[in-house]
Amino acid sequence: MMPVTLFTDLRYALRLMRRSPGFTAVAVLSLALGIGANTAIFSLVYTVMLRTLPVEHPEQLVEIMQKYPGEARGLGYWNWAQYSHFRDNSRCYSALTGTSFDNRSNLHPDHGESEPLVLEFVAGNYFPTLGLTPAMGRLLGPDDVPAAGEPAAVVVSWSYWNTRLDRDPAVLGKRLWIEDQPKTIVGVAPRAYAGPRVGSRTDVWMPRRKNDAIELLGRLKPGIPIEQARAEAAVLFRPILEEKIARSHNPLVRGYTVEVDSAAAGFTRVRDMYGKPLVLLMFVVGLLLLLACINMASMLLARGAARQREIAVRVGLGASRGRLVRQMLTESILLSGAGAIVGVGFAYGATAALVRIMASGRLHERVTLHVDPDLRLLLFTIAIAILTGVLFGLAPAWYAFRIAPASPLRATGRGGDTRFWRAFGKSLVAAQVALSILLVTAAAVFLGHVARLRTLDLGFRSDHVLLVQLDPERSGYDRFHLLHPYQELIARLEAIPGVRSVSLTGCTPIQGCGASQFVTAEGFVERPEARRYTALNWVSPRYFETLGIPLLAGRDFTAADAGRSRVAIINQSLARYYFPGANPVGKHLVIDRFGQTNAWYGDESPYEIIGVAGDTKYTELRDPAPRTMFMLGYQEARLGNQFALRTSIAPEAVAQEARRAVREVLQNVPDTNVTTLATQVDAAIVPERLIAMLSELFGALGAALASIGLYGLLAYTVSRRINEIGVRMALGATAGHVRRLVLGDALAMVAAGLFAGAALVVWMRPLAAKLLPDLEPAAAAPVAGAATAVLAIGLLAAYIPARRAARVDPMDALRHE
């Protein structure tokens, strides 16, 4: 009997939806936005934080890292001897393996085209430790160490085999040419496994290289808690730390610690970057969905009140309370199901856009997520659709439950429209206003945070600067022979119309790269515990002019300096520390190379300071400017591969001419990246930009939903009060009085929501500060701005019902039933 009545309820609900297409469209769109936003953000949360590696017993996997003092997270880099020490002496692991990553290119010998590859170099026990089985062929093992002159055995990922090797069934035994070296394909990895790093997919696995820094991945023995592994790691780390202290001149080495974290979901770098922002966004979209549910509850409640006669007739024909409640819940769940279907399409496009934003970060922070369809994601969408339908269907279902015993012979149909239900409907609108205040305030706070980051005093001008990065690695040039071609290229670039100055640099500010070393200053005695690394950058003349960095003392580099003794320019922070109260120009600095006399560092000849430049942000916008030393790349043939062009026009307008100049001067050196300095600065704050952009969108949607709810309730109220309005007007009330009456009701609901929303904002501040410590939860300004915006939107939504009420004809109103 139940399936028959359920089918009847579904058919009747569909008929109601078809009969009210406007209501249905608004309802489905509102729910689609709420469900779609939750599905999109949850898909990222699940991919980044919850999805476990598709390996045997992923909950047993841990990552062993060492943490440098002052760093937010550990670094997973160890040498082979340290890996062997942990592997041979640990009693907590059933297996311990090592892996390292590199980005290379695969050259197709047949047609000469190359493609980027993500390589993973693994220890011989890597695949056995993970418990993987190949999709084809075999996986690498302990014996896969190539003999001299023999091509190394490699395993390709299923994705690489599927897309780039065209699912070749005869792929085993074929060769890949990686960096001009042949490799033999011996297997294809299982389809589900793409490496241990979230945000990056391995293309090719190769046997480990002796001198690589490796990341340690261990499998705990059954029953061994991670706390025991941490305690053991601290003991095993002691001899490693003692060796570091004995070999290092850095006093901060004594503060090194070892960390052991779960690796069930892969290595932690991406989770550290995006974990807190995604949790915050999940909370925001949860509020948006709650707002959509309240909106729908108020709309269905209003429609339910208008259906009192229908409900009374149903009761008269023998319908039970349970039958009426089931009918109401069926209608609401059907609406939420339709919203979920539309929302999935919205979530699909939104997720792709969010992934693109996350992939726009700096090169070393770039995240390439692959949000694949998953049963858990499908179950989440289904669960949230059912929960949403039940949640916003409870109010109208309870309303039907309460009025079910009413007489079917009522003439007016208003018996159920009690003071309680009118107050309840108004409270729903006030709740919508309160939640929209919270969302709009959050959007204002996050937008203000990003605006502050973008308007920080960077120490340089990021506008009108084009960056052209070259890759001379496989060009046939060595760095000693690139000097004259690079100087010729600078001259060609300076001749492009619209280009004001050009400089060559190893690293631009905020790029997130660069060398560092200890330095010794003439006449300065430094306490060992106070030593800190100095950032180093090799540049060409006009670097400071091109980046808009002021020279505060001395002069810039010139081409003539290349044939003289070494010179350097230092920033304010370095000058203030090593030469307090004195003019550093003419003084000398020595880079402490600690016996490193290789081609990069040369000897310990002193550098004469010829200038002092202003401080600039270096790797992070939030960090203070570090002590920085600039050297002339021409003197040591330590040439960077990045050309900065200061333009008087839009920098993108000269990009093609710059590329043409590179091709003409350096035919074998490709440009790998052409971008702007402003884009590079934006790439340093991708998580903040992501939160601000989505908060802005969700705040606007929240305000729109609140206005829809207010409009719907007031329109329904006006229609229910036609008789009252007619009586008022017949007794002398003017159109202005009626408008003020309706607008007064609206203002009361909005005002209640504003006070509740302000209280919510105050209550939520500590949570926001905990999730994003560098966020400045603003005081009154964002709340006042959000309140003003929501008040204006609310009154605008109330104006149409108020005007309609003012136009009621008293005689028609008095005859209205």
C-alpha atoms as one frame of an Amber mdcrd trajectory, in Angstrom:
protein
   0.000   0.000   0.000   2.841   2.363   0.847   4.400   2.314  -2.689   0.977
   3.149  -4.186   0.396   6.120  -1.911   3.993   7.257  -2.380   3.549   7.171
  -6.149   0.313   9.143  -5.735   2.078  11.715  -3.559   4.876  12.074  -6.113
   2.431  12.507  -8.970   0.460  15.129  -7.065   3.667  16.964  -6.080   4.755
  17.050  -9.735   1.347  18.415 -10.703   1.707  21.196  -8.124   5.185  22.054
  -9.414   3.881  22.215 -12.977   0.938  24.352 -11.891   3.249  26.961 -10.242
   6.229  27.246 -12.627   7.433  30.548 -11.151   7.453  29.210  -7.608   9.117
  25.986  -8.768  11.822  27.821 -10.700  12.694  30.084  -7.756  12.674  27.133
  -5.351  14.828  24.875  -7.523  17.311  27.655  -8.327  17.661  28.658  -4.655
  18.255  25.078  -3.588  20.582  24.408  -6.522  22.809  27.267  -5.432  22.928
  26.029  -1.844  23.391  22.336  -2.656  25.752  23.020  -5.570  27.980  25.290
  -3.481  28.176  22.684  -0.719  28.940  19.916  -3.195  31.659  21.972  -4.918
  33.444  22.917  -1.692  33.017  19.454  -0.176  34.549  17.896  -3.300  37.679
  20.007  -2.703  37.665  19.273   1.046  37.314  15.574   0.326  40.046  15.548
  -2.323  42.514  17.605  -0.273  41.822  16.390   3.256  39.676  13.265   3.412
  40.346  11.027   0.436  42.778   8.317   1.474  45.437   6.927  -0.826  44.212
   3.928  -2.856  46.745   1.595  -1.263  46.654  -1.290   1.163  45.635  -0.137
   4.678  46.295   3.613   4.133  45.569   4.335   7.798  48.940   2.727   8.655
  50.970   5.174   6.535  52.947   8.012   8.145  55.298  10.720   6.914  58.539
  11.481   8.792  59.660  15.129   8.561  62.207  17.429  10.125  61.137  20.909
  11.139  63.329  23.990  10.969  62.877  26.527  13.822  60.241  29.094  12.985
  58.758  27.150  10.086  55.016  26.442  10.128  55.406  22.848   8.976  58.035
  20.180   8.632  60.097  19.419   5.550  60.299  15.850   4.372  63.843  15.955
   3.006  66.413  13.400   4.180  69.583  11.983   2.666  70.062   8.315   1.961
  72.191   7.688   5.062  69.511   9.219   7.301  66.843   7.117   5.604  68.932
   3.995   6.172  69.367   4.955   9.837  65.609   5.157  10.390  64.908   2.049
   8.321  67.483  -0.140  10.077  66.858   0.985  13.656  63.126   1.568  13.892
  60.877  -1.012  15.545  57.573   0.718  14.788  57.403   0.142  11.045  56.741
  -2.967   9.032  58.321  -1.093   6.117  59.950   2.284   5.512  60.541   3.676
   2.034  61.783   6.846   0.369  60.702   8.929  -2.596  61.650  12.183  -4.311
  60.099  14.235  -7.076  61.319  16.149 -10.092  59.820  17.885 -13.103  61.464
  16.907 -16.376  60.487  16.549 -20.005  59.968  13.593 -22.299  61.373  14.021
 -25.811  59.596  12.093 -28.542  62.417  10.960 -30.857  60.042  10.456 -33.790
  58.794  14.015 -34.083  61.031  15.992 -31.767  58.271  17.304 -29.499  58.720
  17.412 -25.751  56.172  17.311 -22.962  56.476  17.994 -19.248  56.683  15.050
 -16.900  56.368  14.653 -13.146  58.977  12.067 -12.158  59.063  10.191  -8.878
  62.317   8.516  -7.875  61.626   5.691  -5.458  63.459   3.240  -3.252  63.295
  -0.413  -4.240  60.700  -1.259  -1.598  58.364   1.614  -2.508  55.636  -0.345
  -4.293  55.769  -3.363  -1.920  55.433  -0.959   1.036  52.246   0.485  -0.449
  50.915  -2.945  -1.354  50.176  -2.077  -4.982  49.723  -4.411  -7.921  50.336
  -3.325 -11.524  47.663  -2.754 -14.126  50.099  -4.187 -16.661  53.597  -5.655
 -16.505  55.382  -5.282 -13.185  56.313  -2.573 -10.693  59.787  -1.491  -9.637
  61.588  -3.559  -7.046  64.915  -3.688  -5.150  66.746  -5.131  -8.168  65.854
  -2.257 -10.506  69.155  -0.397 -10.185  70.427   0.208 -13.719  73.848  -1.118
 -14.638  76.316   1.269 -16.213  75.248   2.102 -19.747  71.910   0.305 -19.451
  68.571   2.178 -19.677  66.748   2.412 -16.383  63.488   0.531 -15.906  60.487
   2.811 -15.380  56.805   2.429 -14.530  54.286   4.808 -16.085  51.034   5.905
 -14.499  47.757   4.591 -15.824  46.781   8.168 -16.780  49.997   8.671 -18.744
  49.561   5.322 -20.503  45.919   6.130 -21.275  46.334   9.709 -22.548  49.881
  10.058 -23.852  50.668   6.509 -24.907  47.203   5.906 -26.400  46.613   2.801
 -24.251  49.187   0.953 -26.292  48.794  -2.758 -25.367  52.387  -3.386 -26.464
  53.855  -0.626 -24.317  55.999  -2.977 -22.204  59.619  -2.887 -23.329  59.244
   0.364 -25.236  61.488   3.352 -24.540  60.847   6.781 -23.086  63.421   9.490
 -23.744  63.705  11.592 -20.606  66.253  14.398 -20.738  67.847  12.692 -23.788
  68.265   9.433 -21.857  66.400   6.249 -22.841  64.243   4.491 -20.240  62.548
   1.115 -20.594  58.882   0.805 -19.633  58.384  -2.334 -17.536  54.909  -1.711
 -16.150  51.814   0.438 -15.769  50.754   1.470 -12.264  47.232   0.706 -11.034
  44.594   3.086 -12.340  43.618   4.566  -8.974  47.144   5.397  -7.788  48.807
   8.610  -8.981  51.453   9.173  -6.310  51.487  10.217  -2.647  51.274  13.986
  -3.192  47.879  15.683  -3.092  47.727  18.277  -5.829  50.184  16.556  -8.148
  50.084  13.399 -10.255  53.149  11.306 -10.907  53.658  10.414 -14.575  56.689
   8.133 -14.337  58.325   6.209 -11.484  62.070   5.600 -11.691  64.656   3.918
  -9.406  66.045   6.320  -6.809  69.173   8.369  -7.421  71.972   8.200  -4.852
  72.307  11.910  -4.060  68.620  12.818  -4.055  66.990  14.287  -0.973  64.126
  11.939  -0.224  60.843  12.024   1.649  60.195   9.199   4.084  56.991   7.183
   3.992  56.510   4.481   6.602  53.931   1.780   7.290  53.242   1.293  10.992
  53.020  -2.225  12.316  49.477  -3.269  13.216  48.567  -2.000  16.668  51.384
   0.576  16.869  49.945   4.040  17.633  51.406   7.089  15.927  52.392   8.530
  19.327  54.801   5.632  19.820  56.294   6.270  16.383  56.789   9.940  17.295
  58.565   9.056  20.526  60.841   6.608  18.710  61.566   9.117  15.924  62.691
  11.693  18.508  65.230   9.186  19.873  66.470   8.113  16.416  66.794  11.753
  15.350  69.307  12.625  18.078  72.462  11.314  16.326  71.308  12.933  13.069
  70.857  16.250  14.871  74.257  15.968  16.559  75.878  15.404  13.164  74.039
  18.436  11.754  75.246  20.610  14.639  78.829  19.430  14.205  78.846  20.143
  10.453  76.809  23.347  10.335  77.748  26.939  11.088  74.067  27.759  11.562
  73.212  28.072  15.283  69.516  27.546  14.522  70.234  23.937  13.580  70.074
  23.139  17.295  66.346  23.863  17.148  65.616  21.194  14.525  62.876  18.740
  15.541  61.399  15.615  13.968  57.703  15.158  13.234  55.641  12.093  12.358
  52.225  12.750  10.783  49.596  10.550   9.238  49.994  10.060   5.487  46.755
   8.160   4.964  45.615  10.947   2.625  49.086  11.548   1.174  51.808  14.075
   1.956  50.599  17.108   3.876  51.840  20.165   1.928  48.567  20.973   0.145
  46.517  20.285   3.271  48.683  22.743   5.188  48.113  25.417   2.522  44.386
  24.955   1.920  43.059  22.994   4.902  41.932  25.933   7.054  40.596  28.027
   4.142  38.552  25.061   2.909  37.150  24.370   6.388  36.149  28.026   6.609
  34.522  27.887   3.175  32.682  24.702   4.152  31.212  26.595   7.096  30.239
  29.502   4.835  28.458  27.288   2.285  26.759  25.491   5.162  25.318  28.847
   6.217  24.263  29.470   2.622  22.446  26.125   2.487  20.765  26.819   5.831
  19.667  30.178   4.450  18.235  28.473   1.354  16.374  25.991   3.589  14.888
  28.773   5.724  13.930  30.624   2.551  12.149  27.575   1.193  10.474  26.833
   4.530   8.985  30.331   4.633   7.804  30.080   1.015   6.240  26.652   1.532
   4.688  27.779   4.812   3.048  30.683   3.025   1.819  28.371   0.288   0.629
  25.877   2.885  -1.448  28.547   4.608  -3.043  29.340   1.277  -3.895  25.608
   0.898  -5.923  25.389   4.122  -9.159  24.735   2.255  -7.493  21.920   0.281
  -6.117  20.390   3.489  -9.494  20.678   5.202 -11.198  18.928   2.289  -8.582
  16.145   2.426  -9.279  15.664   6.117 -12.974  15.561   5.419 -12.391  12.816
   2.880 -10.551  10.725   5.471  -6.885  11.725   5.134  -4.906  11.178   8.337
  -2.370  13.563   9.821   0.462  11.247   8.832  -0.802  11.158   5.256  -0.810
  14.969   5.076   2.659  15.249   6.613   4.004  12.661   4.159   2.483  14.610
   1.255   4.157  17.845   2.406   7.539  16.145   2.934   7.253  14.438  -0.471
   6.778  17.828  -2.124   9.755  19.348  -0.300  12.073  16.381  -0.978  11.062
  16.418  -4.644  11.960  20.103  -4.828  15.301  19.478  -3.117  15.981  16.537
  -5.471  15.397  18.780  -8.483  17.624  21.410  -6.853  20.308  18.792  -6.269
  20.258  17.706  -9.922  20.679  21.291 -11.106  23.186  21.911  -8.285  25.417
  19.049  -9.421  25.816  20.753 -12.788  26.605  24.002 -11.004  29.057  22.190
  -8.708  30.826  20.589 -11.677  31.545  23.957 -13.309  32.332  25.667 -10.003
  34.798  22.949  -8.981  36.643  23.235 -12.295  36.907  27.011 -11.803  38.150
  26.600  -8.212  40.770  24.076  -9.320  42.018  26.560 -11.923  42.335  29.251
  -9.252  44.283  26.898  -6.977  46.573  26.074  -9.903  47.420  29.771 -10.372
  49.760  29.923  -7.392  53.514  30.332  -7.428  55.445  27.547  -9.137  56.583
  25.852  -5.928  53.068  26.124  -4.447  51.082  25.274  -7.557  48.336  22.742
  -6.945  46.927  20.585  -9.714  43.900  18.824  -8.267  41.962  16.097 -10.027
  38.505  15.977  -8.488  37.300  12.654  -9.845  33.715  11.392  -9.417  33.524
   9.262  -6.323  30.839   7.196  -4.610  31.324   9.189  -1.408  30.766  12.482
  -3.262  27.595  11.043  -4.788  26.395   9.860  -1.387  27.157  13.311   0.064
  25.021  15.007  -2.592  22.157  12.532  -2.087  22.331  12.892   1.692  22.413
  16.666   1.577  19.470  16.724  -0.845  17.356  14.511   1.441  18.428  16.418
   4.560  17.623  19.710   2.866  14.205  18.495   1.758  13.338  17.282   5.243
  14.744  20.420   6.886  12.776  22.979   4.896   9.736  20.669   4.709   9.337
  20.353   8.476   7.628  23.709   8.971   4.881  23.243   6.328   4.499  19.590
   7.369   3.977  20.602  10.992   1.587  23.325   9.833  -0.477  20.719   7.987
  -0.314  18.478  11.055  -1.675  21.244  13.290  -4.605  22.300  11.082  -5.563
  18.783   9.983  -8.459  18.450  12.479  -9.998  21.736  11.331 -13.476  21.643
   9.825 -13.595  21.210   6.065 -16.672  23.446   6.003 -14.807  26.672   6.901
 -15.816  29.456   4.580 -12.852  31.724   4.847 -10.011  29.237   4.998  -8.113
  31.329   7.539  -8.571  29.290  10.643  -5.027  27.984  10.647  -3.439  31.396
  10.051  -2.945  31.961  13.774  -0.809  34.548  15.511   1.775  31.836  16.204
   2.225  30.935  12.528   2.366  34.590  11.512   5.073  35.168  14.117   6.866
  32.004  13.034   6.905  33.153   9.405   8.317  36.526  10.434  10.989  34.842
  12.539  12.066  32.815   9.505  12.566  36.034   7.541  14.498  37.581  10.439
  16.709  34.460  10.529  17.398  34.840   6.807  18.387  38.459   7.331  20.669
  37.473  10.239  22.450  34.797   8.199  22.808  37.121   5.227  24.347  39.747
   7.553  26.896  37.140   8.648  27.686  36.153   5.049  27.948  39.726   3.766
  30.114  40.723   6.747  32.406  37.750   6.114  32.688  38.786   2.479  33.566
  42.353   3.500  36.188  41.150   6.002  37.864  38.777   3.552  37.795  41.282
   0.700  39.318  43.863   3.013  41.992  41.367   4.037  42.970  40.709   0.403
  42.869  44.441  -0.333  45.254  45.063   2.576  47.602  42.372   1.291  47.515
  43.882  -2.183  48.148  47.390  -0.900  50.931  46.493   1.506  54.097  48.480
   1.095  55.940  45.861  -0.929  58.973  48.040  -1.428  58.649  47.684  -5.208
  56.132  48.580  -7.905  54.335  45.569  -9.314  52.485  47.485 -12.034  53.656
  47.625 -15.669  56.305  44.901 -15.314  56.468  41.966 -17.732  58.449  38.864
 -16.718  59.969  36.560 -19.322  61.493  33.369 -17.956  63.856  31.264 -20.068
  64.979  27.628 -19.855  68.573  27.290 -21.133  69.119  23.813 -19.645  68.927
  21.868 -22.919  69.950  24.677 -25.249  73.594  23.719 -25.686  74.739  26.860
 -23.856  76.526  26.771 -20.551  76.182  29.694 -18.176  79.621  31.082 -19.005
  78.658  31.472 -22.662  75.241  33.017 -22.030  76.606  36.378 -20.873  76.942
  38.053 -24.285  73.715  36.591 -25.759  71.835  37.744 -22.685  73.307  41.246
 -22.958  72.333  41.323 -26.630  68.810  40.187 -25.698  68.521  42.962 -23.105
  69.410  45.491 -25.795  66.781  44.013 -28.137  64.136  44.069 -25.422  64.922
  47.685 -24.531  64.361  48.631 -28.171  60.744  47.385 -28.127  58.329  50.345
 -28.268  56.731  50.888 -24.875  59.616  49.327 -22.907  61.349  51.730 -20.527
  63.989  49.495 -18.912  65.050  45.842 -18.795  66.974  43.847 -16.218  68.041
  40.258 -15.699  67.437  38.604 -12.337  67.618  35.226 -10.709  64.548  35.836
  -8.608  61.894  38.522  -8.400  60.308  39.559  -5.106  57.456  37.303  -3.917
  58.393  34.654  -6.474  59.180  32.345  -3.596  62.665  31.321  -4.676  66.208
  32.499  -4.165  69.480  31.561  -2.508  70.513  32.414   1.042  73.709  32.202
   3.049  75.425  33.656   6.097  77.498  36.775   5.585  80.234  38.476   7.608
  80.417  42.273   7.701  83.535  44.365   7.986  83.981  45.621  11.555  80.931
  43.797  12.956  81.243  41.101  15.595  78.141  38.918  15.580  77.005  36.628
  18.359  76.650  33.043  17.007  73.100  32.646  18.323  72.033  35.864  16.548
  73.136  34.749  13.085  70.488  34.601  10.393  70.607  33.786   6.710  70.913
  36.644   4.229  68.904  36.398   1.010  71.096  36.543  -2.107  70.127  37.650
  -5.586  72.268  38.072  -8.709  70.950  40.816 -10.965  72.014  43.000 -13.872
  72.178  46.816 -14.093  68.872  48.731 -13.899  67.249  46.041 -11.740  66.182
  48.567  -9.101  64.913  51.011 -11.713  62.924  48.291 -13.462  61.235  47.030
 -10.297  60.745  50.484  -8.823  62.950  49.838  -5.782  64.428  53.104  -4.476
  68.198  53.456  -4.119  68.676  55.221  -0.803  72.434  55.630  -0.952  75.295
  55.002  -3.379  74.747  53.958  -6.972  73.424  51.191  -9.191  75.440  48.501
 -10.946  76.905  49.355 -14.357  78.209  47.206 -17.173  81.709  48.517 -16.401
  81.582  46.828 -12.974  81.916  43.429 -14.664  85.677  43.924 -15.100  86.320
  45.250 -11.592  86.504  43.784  -8.107  83.288  42.391  -6.668  80.566  44.848
  -5.747  77.230  44.477  -4.002  74.142  46.470  -3.105  72.432  45.761   0.199
  68.958  46.530   1.473  68.000  48.663   4.462  67.496  45.730   6.818  71.004
  44.413   6.211  72.512  47.917   6.482  70.606  48.608   9.698  71.798  45.359
  11.292  75.459  45.256  10.270  76.170  49.008  10.050  73.910  50.706  12.622
  74.132  54.476  12.450  76.876  54.393   9.802  77.075  54.750   6.039  77.770
  51.244   4.665  78.856  52.449   1.198  82.504  51.540   0.750  82.413  48.844
   3.462  82.864  45.159   2.666  80.901  41.942   3.090  82.013  38.320   2.751
  79.674  35.437   1.964  80.486  32.563   4.326  80.830  29.757   1.832  82.182
  27.281   4.405  84.691  25.757   2.049  82.319  25.647  -0.921  84.510  26.597
  -3.867  82.298  25.141  -6.575  81.359  26.959  -9.736  78.380  28.615  -8.098
  80.025  30.053  -5.025  83.670  30.569  -6.016  86.013  31.785  -3.296  85.458
  34.048  -0.280  86.567  37.300  -1.901  84.915  40.340  -0.280  82.226  42.418
  -1.910  82.438  46.196  -1.769  79.101  47.804  -0.935  78.287  50.429  -3.580
  74.667  51.159  -2.697  71.767  50.707  -0.292  68.315  49.859  -1.656  64.946
  50.035   0.028  63.509  46.974   1.736  61.217  44.724  -0.297  59.083  41.737
   0.498  60.963  38.629  -0.506  59.095  35.332  -0.341  55.932  36.112   1.632
  53.734  39.189   1.696  53.068  38.757   5.398  56.713  38.442   6.483  59.003
  41.405   7.141  61.689  42.161   4.571  64.726  39.916   5.175  68.331  41.063
   5.029  69.128  40.977   1.333  72.318  41.286  -0.688  72.341  41.913  -4.444
  75.359  40.984  -6.578  76.158  41.722 -10.207  75.544  38.516 -12.146  77.953
  39.623 -14.890  80.911  39.434 -12.483  80.496  35.771 -11.552  78.624  34.597
 -14.644  75.882  33.673 -12.223  73.122  34.733 -14.525  69.461  34.477 -13.752
  67.014  33.284 -16.371  64.280  35.848 -15.802  64.024  39.143 -17.676  61.978
  41.948 -16.147  60.650  44.648 -18.497  59.287  47.943 -17.121  56.771  49.277
 -19.657  54.939  52.532 -20.208  51.964  50.638 -21.683  50.122  47.493 -20.632
  52.861  44.849 -20.187  50.792  42.224 -22.025  50.969  44.434 -25.131  54.718
  43.811 -25.527  54.649  40.075 -24.706  54.646  38.909 -28.336  57.485  41.238
 -29.290  59.486  40.003 -26.300  58.949  36.386 -27.332  60.024  37.209 -30.888
  63.227  38.828 -29.586  64.016  35.691 -27.532  63.537  33.448 -30.572  65.751
  35.636 -32.768  68.637  36.034 -30.294  68.493  32.656 -28.520  67.066  30.213
 -31.013  67.604  27.142 -28.817  66.389  28.705 -25.547  62.616  28.525 -25.097
  60.652  30.916 -22.929  58.875  28.798 -20.329  56.695  31.442 -18.751  55.632
  34.962 -19.687  53.608  36.745 -17.042  53.409  40.015 -15.151  54.808  40.949
 -11.770  51.300  41.873 -10.595  50.117  38.364 -11.472  53.063  36.937  -9.571
  52.110  38.946  -6.485  48.522  37.705  -6.775  49.849  34.147  -7.039  51.326
  34.523  -3.540  47.877  34.957  -1.970  45.821  32.312  -3.781  44.152  30.899
  -0.608  43.138  34.392   0.513  41.876  35.303  -2.964  39.882  32.071  -3.109
  38.178  32.765   0.226  37.480  36.414  -0.639  36.045  35.635  -4.068  33.760
  32.867  -2.812  32.716  34.834   0.269  31.749  37.737  -1.986  29.689  35.413
  -4.165  28.030  33.654  -1.238  27.351  36.951   0.530  25.557  38.251  -2.569
  23.560  35.011  -2.858  22.681  35.197   0.833  21.382  38.752   0.498  19.414
  37.747  -2.599  17.831  34.770  -0.808  16.910  36.946   2.164  15.264  39.483
  -0.138  13.338  36.696  -1.905  12.109  35.402   1.450  11.062  38.867   2.587
   9.296  39.577  -0.693   7.495  36.233  -0.615   6.254  36.627   2.948   5.103
  40.221   2.433   3.366  39.388  -0.847   1.562  36.519   0.872   0.711  38.727
   3.877  -0.739  41.430   1.639  -2.870  38.900  -0.193  -4.145  37.526   3.150
  -4.896  41.016   4.502  -6.856  42.296   1.509 -10.054  42.532   3.582  -8.298
  44.366   6.409  -6.667  46.790   3.975 -10.045  47.434   2.345 -11.624  48.210
   5.692  -8.756  50.554   6.611  -9.057  52.417   3.326 -12.844  52.586   3.589
 -12.388  54.189   7.008 -10.098  56.858   5.575  -6.603  55.340   5.391  -4.597
  56.731   2.492  -2.276  54.869   0.141   0.654  56.305   2.087  -0.703  54.882
   5.335  -1.006  51.439   3.747   2.514  51.609   2.312   3.884  52.594   5.714
   1.974  49.711   7.295   3.549  47.121   4.998   6.991  48.719   5.071   6.783
  48.933   8.865   6.234  45.171   9.069   9.208  44.671   6.744  11.381  47.043
   8.737  10.545  45.231  11.981  11.576  41.871  10.522  14.746  43.284   8.973
  15.681  45.124  12.180  15.303  41.922  14.224  17.491  40.123  11.716  20.081
  42.901  11.810  20.453  42.678  15.596  20.638  38.882  15.496  23.136  39.010
  12.634  25.378  41.477  14.477  25.362  39.154  17.503  26.306  36.222  15.244
  29.220  38.191  13.791  30.554  38.980  17.273  30.158  35.353  18.309  31.936
  34.054  15.180  34.995  36.333  15.408  37.098  33.988  17.602  36.502  31.084
  15.197  37.594  33.153  12.197  40.700  34.334  14.060  41.548  30.735  14.988
  41.226  29.431  11.428  43.098  32.358   9.856  45.446  33.863  12.469  46.638
  36.721  10.236  43.073  37.790   9.497  41.960  41.007  11.160  38.320  40.480
  12.138  37.147  44.035  11.642  35.165  46.006  14.143  32.100  48.022  13.211
  32.806  49.025   9.603  32.114  45.700   7.803  29.109  44.971  10.028  27.684
  48.447   9.409  28.316  48.111   5.686  26.671  44.680   5.575  23.702  45.919
   7.620  23.218  48.912   5.327  23.383  46.748   2.211  20.957  44.136   3.559
  18.591  46.829   4.855  18.534  48.499   1.442  17.941  45.177  -0.328  15.228
  44.239   2.178  13.332  47.503   1.820  13.621  47.264  -1.957  12.121  43.759
  -1.808   9.312  45.099   0.418   8.490  48.024  -1.864   6.630  45.997  -4.505
   4.159  44.350  -2.039   3.733  47.728  -0.305   2.897  49.448  -3.587   0.492
  46.642  -4.501  -1.257  47.014  -1.150  -1.572  50.785  -1.646  -3.333  50.251
  -4.982  -6.105  48.027  -3.560  -9.633  49.188  -4.434 -11.627  49.331  -1.140
 -14.835  47.993  -2.721 -13.083  45.077  -4.388 -11.209  44.361  -1.136 -14.401
  44.260   0.904 -15.911  41.772  -1.572 -12.719  39.672  -1.552 -12.933  36.153
  -0.215
